[in-house]
Amino acid sequence: MVEVFKTNVQKKTQSKMLLSILSETFPSFKINFDLSDCDKVLRVEGDNMEVLRIMMLVKKYGFNCEVLD
């Protein structure tokens, strides 16, 4: 399963920090950012996706995060 989130992450340093945290929390997921996309997308791929938990974790660090339709 792949889920795509719209974020307001602007800088590569911010995305690296979040990738580190998300990868530690969800070690079996494949996670990446596309900051060149207008929606600054966060893509998460894996089984048993925990969408709300991912969104809450990103928001905990001060960033917006919502599921992109």
C-alpha positions as CSV (number, residue, x, y, z in Angstrom):
1,M,0.0,0.0,0.0
2,V,1.2,3.5,-0.8
3,E,0.0,6.7,0.9
4,V,0.8,10.2,-0.3
5,F,0.7,13.1,2.1
6,K,0.7,16.9,1.4
7,T,3.1,18.7,3.7
8,N,4.6,22.1,4.2
9,V,8.2,20.9,4.6
10,Q,10.4,23.3,2.7
11,K,14.0,22.5,3.4
12,K,16.1,19.3,2.7
13,T,17.3,19.5,6.3
14,Q,13.8,19.3,7.6
15,S,12.9,16.4,5.3
16,K,16.0,14.5,6.4
17,M,15.1,15.0,10.1
18,L,11.6,13.8,9.5
19,L,12.8,10.8,7.4
20,S,15.1,9.8,10.2
21,I,12.2,9.9,12.8
22,L,9.7,8.2,10.5
23,S,12.2,5.5,9.5
24,E,13.0,4.8,13.1
25,T,9.3,4.6,14.0
26,F,8.3,2.6,10.9
27,P,11.4,0.6,10.0
28,S,9.6,-1.7,7.5
29,F,8.2,1.2,5.5
30,K,9.8,2.8,2.4
31,I,9.5,6.6,3.0
32,N,10.6,9.6,0.9
33,F,9.9,13.3,0.3
34,D,9.5,15.0,-3.1
35,L,10.2,18.7,-2.2
36,S,10.2,19.6,-5.9
37,D,6.5,18.8,-6.1
38,C,4.2,21.8,-5.4
39,D,2.6,19.8,-2.5
40,K,5.9,18.9,-0.9
41,V,4.8,15.3,-0.9
42,L,5.7,12.6,1.6
43,R,5.3,9.1,0.2
44,V,5.0,6.1,2.5
45,E,4.9,2.5,1.2
46,G,4.3,-0.5,3.4
47,D,1.9,-3.0,4.8
48,N,-0.5,-2.1,7.7
49,M,-0.3,1.7,7.0
50,E,-0.9,3.8,10.1
51,V,-2.0,7.0,8.4
52,L,-3.2,8.8,11.5
53,R,0.0,7.9,13.4
54,I,2.2,9.2,10.5
55,M,0.2,12.5,10.3
56,M,0.4,13.0,14.1
57,L,4.1,12.4,14.2
58,V,4.8,14.9,11.4
59,K,2.5,17.4,13.1
60,K,4.3,16.8,16.4
61,Y,7.4,18.4,14.8
62,G,5.5,21.5,13.6
63,F,4.6,20.6,10.0
64,N,1.3,20.3,8.3
65,C,0.4,16.9,7.0
66,E,-2.7,15.7,5.2
67,V,-3.6,12.8,2.9
68,L,-3.4,13.8,-0.7
69,D,-6.3,12.5,-2.8
